Amino acid sequence: MTKLDRKAAINAYKERKPKAAIFALRCAAADAVWIGPTLNPDTVHNKIWFTLRQGGHPNRELQQAWTTHGADAFALETLEVFEPDEDRYLRDNQLKDRAAHWRERLGARPL
């Protein structure tokens, strides 16, 4: 990779628009689903798995299921990806509304 290619790749990364997503975390062994919003769907898997492996996830019910059943019982699924509103307040409300919609639709727990 040349120096110009590297600079172009860095600039493209900095200028990218983040996409928001609603995701579901399923535990087949416990027959449970947790749904949550994220502003970075590309990294949410690593973030959640890391906190669960460390034993420090803020959702105690989810952490207990992870401790009981292990990583192999869990799967992460993206339910919806959309362009968030530029206004932070509107974006946050949009994420909350869509996550609540999916929780109600699937009978899931909040993450």
N, C-alpha and C positions, 0 to 999 in steps of 0.2 A: 504494500500500500504506500503510495507516494504521500508526501507531505500535504499536497493540495487535496488529495482524496480524503486524507484523515481530517483536515480542516472542514471539508464539505460534509463529512459524516457527522462531525461534532456539531456543526451549525444546524444540520437537519434534525439532530436529536434535540437540541435546545429549542427549536421552533415548532416541534410537533405539538399538536393539540391533544391533551389528555382525553381519553374516553372514559366515561363512567360505566359501571356495570352493576348488575344485581346477580349475586351468585348463591348457590345452594351447596351446603356441606352436608353430605349424607353419610349416615352410619348404618350400614346394612344389618349389622349384628344387633344393634339396639332399636332398629326400626325407627330412627329419629332423623329429622331434617332441621337444619338451622339455616336461616336466610339472612344475608346482610348486603349492604351496599359497599362499593369501593370506587375510588377515583383512579385506581391503577390496577386494572384486571390482569396485567402481565405479571405482577409481583405478589398478588394476594395469596396464592398457593404457598409460596415460600414463607411468607410472613406468618400465616396461620400455623403451618407445620412446625416452624421454628418455635413459636410460643408454646405449642402443645408439647413438643418434645422436651422443652425446658421445664414444663410443669407450671407455667405461669400464665396461662390464658385467663382473661378476666371472666369468661363465662364458665362458672364452676361445673355446671351440668355437662357441658361439652368436654371440659377437661376430665371429668370423671369417666365419661364414655370412652375417651381416648386411652386413659390409663387402664380401663377394664378390657377393652377390645383390641387396642393396638392400631397402628397406622394402616394395616392392610384392610381394615373394616371401613375405612373412610374414602370418600371420593368427592372431588370438588367439581361442580358443574356450573357453567355460566348460563344464566337464564335469560338475560337481556343485556345488550350493549347499546348505548345511545350517546349522542353528543350532549354533554352537559351545558347548561346555560352559562354564559360568561359571568353573570352576576353571582357571587358566591352564595348569597342568601337564597336566591331562586334555585341554584344548583343543589344546595343542601336539602331544601324542601322537596325538590323533584326526586332526589335519591330516597328520602324518607317515605314519600308517597308510593313510589314504585316498589320499595321493599315491603311495605305494609300490604300492598296489593298481592304480591307473590306469597307472603306469609298466610294471608287469608285464603288464597286460592289453593295452596298446598297443605294447609293446616300445620304450618311449621312454626318453629320457635325463632325468636330474634337472636341474632349473633352479636 
